[in-house]
Amino acid sequence: MDIEKMRKWLEITNEYKKSDFWTSVLKEKHTDELSKEVRLKPIFDIYQNEHHNFIIIEIPGVHQADLSLNLISNTHLRISGNIKPVIPLEMEIKRERVYGEFERVIELPEATQAHLLYIQIYNGLLHISYPRKVEPIRFQ
């Protein structure tokens, strides 16, 4: 969210219509407060081959100790954690990355059990795979 662009837009719109609603909102809230309200939701992809399901979730900067995975049903996986800044925020000049707690529930393409999940973190990506339960084709 670019607050400066929003303020510029407000200046232009206020020339045509006198309203101080958004101006007062922006004055009351500091930019950091507005960005904290953005809920983090890691993005993910799901793949599948004949034998396995694969889920790849982006979690840059998240350490394993700050990550939690829970199979909340046989078809829903909850991932939650905390993205912490690498350098203290007092030193920042400009920040586009968002830090803080996140949570995402992913609907799995096929049911599984927790002991079948294979989990690995590599280069800021969380790789999860589990075997498919494919029924063999029977000839009659």
C-alpha positions as CSV (number, residue, x, y, z in Angstrom):
1,M,0.0,0.0,0.0
2,D,1.5,3.3,-1.1
3,I,0.3,5.9,1.4
4,E,1.9,8.8,-0.5
5,K,0.0,8.0,-3.7
6,M,-3.2,7.8,-1.6
7,R,-2.6,11.2,-0.1
8,K,-1.9,12.7,-3.5
9,W,-5.2,11.1,-4.8
10,L,-7.0,12.6,-1.8
11,E,-5.6,16.1,-2.5
12,I,-6.9,15.9,-6.1
13,T,-10.3,14.5,-5.1
14,N,-10.7,17.0,-2.3
15,E,-10.4,19.9,-4.9
16,Y,-13.6,18.7,-6.5
17,K,-15.5,17.4,-3.5
18,K,-14.9,18.8,0.0
19,S,-14.8,15.8,2.3
20,D,-12.4,15.2,5.1
21,F,-13.3,11.6,6.0
22,W,-10.2,9.9,4.4
23,T,-8.0,12.8,5.3
24,S,-8.9,12.3,9.0
25,V,-8.4,8.6,8.8
26,L,-4.9,9.0,7.3
27,K,-4.0,11.7,9.9
28,E,-5.2,9.5,12.8
29,K,-3.3,6.4,11.7
30,H,0.4,6.3,11.1
31,T,1.6,4.5,8.0
32,D,3.1,1.6,10.1
33,E,-0.4,1.1,11.7
34,L,-2.0,0.8,8.3
35,S,0.5,-1.7,7.0
36,K,0.2,-3.8,10.2
37,E,-3.5,-4.2,9.4
38,V,-2.6,-6.1,6.2
39,R,-3.0,-9.8,7.1
40,L,-0.2,-11.9,5.8
41,K,-1.2,-14.9,3.7
42,P,1.7,-16.9,2.1
43,I,1.0,-17.8,-1.5
44,F,1.2,-21.4,-2.6
45,D,1.0,-23.8,-5.5
46,I,-0.3,-27.4,-5.6
47,Y,1.0,-30.0,-8.0
48,Q,0.3,-33.7,-8.5
49,N,1.7,-36.6,-10.3
50,E,0.7,-40.3,-10.4
51,H,2.0,-41.0,-7.0
52,H,2.3,-37.8,-4.9
53,N,0.7,-34.5,-4.1
54,F,3.0,-31.5,-3.8
55,I,2.4,-28.1,-2.1
56,I,5.0,-25.3,-2.3
57,I,4.5,-22.3,0.0
58,E,6.4,-19.1,-0.1
59,I,7.8,-18.2,3.4
60,P,10.9,-16.0,2.8
61,G,12.8,-15.2,6.0
62,V,10.8,-17.7,8.2
63,H,12.9,-19.9,10.4
64,Q,11.7,-23.4,11.2
65,A,11.4,-22.5,14.9
66,D,8.9,-19.8,13.9
67,L,6.7,-22.1,11.8
68,S,3.8,-24.3,12.8
69,L,2.0,-26.8,10.6
70,N,-1.2,-28.6,11.8
71,L,-3.4,-31.0,9.9
72,I,-6.7,-29.8,11.2
73,S,-8.7,-32.3,9.2
74,N,-7.7,-35.0,6.7
75,T,-8.1,-32.4,3.9
76,H,-7.1,-29.1,5.6
77,L,-3.6,-28.0,6.5
78,R,-3.0,-24.9,8.7
79,I,0.3,-23.1,8.3
80,S,1.1,-20.3,10.7
81,G,4.3,-18.5,11.8
82,N,6.1,-15.3,12.2
83,I,8.2,-13.3,9.7
84,K,10.8,-11.4,11.6
85,P,12.9,-8.6,10.2
86,V,16.5,-9.4,9.5
87,I,17.8,-6.0,10.4
88,P,16.3,-3.9,13.3
89,L,13.4,-1.7,12.1
90,E,15.0,1.4,13.7
91,M,17.6,1.2,10.9
92,E,15.1,1.2,8.0
93,I,15.1,3.8,5.4
94,K,12.5,2.2,3.1
95,R,10.5,-1.0,3.6
96,E,8.3,-2.9,1.2
97,R,8.4,-6.3,2.9
98,V,5.8,-7.0,5.6
99,Y,6.7,-8.6,8.9
100,G,4.6,-10.2,11.6
101,E,2.4,-13.2,12.2
102,F,0.7,-15.1,9.4
103,E,-1.8,-17.9,9.0
104,R,-3.2,-19.8,6.1
105,V,-5.4,-22.8,5.8
106,I,-4.9,-24.9,2.6
107,E,-7.5,-27.2,1.3
108,L,-5.6,-30.4,0.2
109,P,-6.5,-32.0,-3.1
110,E,-6.7,-35.4,-1.5
111,A,-7.1,-36.6,2.1
112,T,-4.0,-37.6,4.0
113,Q,-2.7,-38.3,7.5
114,A,-0.1,-36.3,9.4
115,H,2.5,-39.1,9.5
116,L,2.5,-39.3,5.7
117,L,3.5,-35.6,5.2
118,Y,7.1,-35.0,4.1
119,I,8.1,-31.4,4.9
120,Q,11.3,-29.5,3.9
121,I,12.3,-25.8,3.9
122,Y,14.6,-24.8,1.1
123,N,15.5,-21.3,-0.2
124,G,12.5,-19.6,1.4
125,L,10.0,-22.2,0.1
126,L,8.2,-24.8,2.2
127,H,7.9,-28.1,0.3
128,I,5.2,-30.5,1.5
129,S,4.5,-33.8,-0.2
130,Y,2.4,-36.8,0.5
131,P,1.4,-40.0,-1.3
132,R,-1.8,-40.2,-3.3
133,K,-4.4,-42.8,-2.6
134,V,-5.0,-43.8,-6.2
135,E,-7.2,-46.8,-6.6
136,P,-5.9,-49.3,-9.2
137,I,-8.1,-49.9,-12.3
138,R,-9.7,-53.3,-12.1
139,F,-10.7,-55.2,-15.2
140,Q,-13.9,-57.2,-15.2
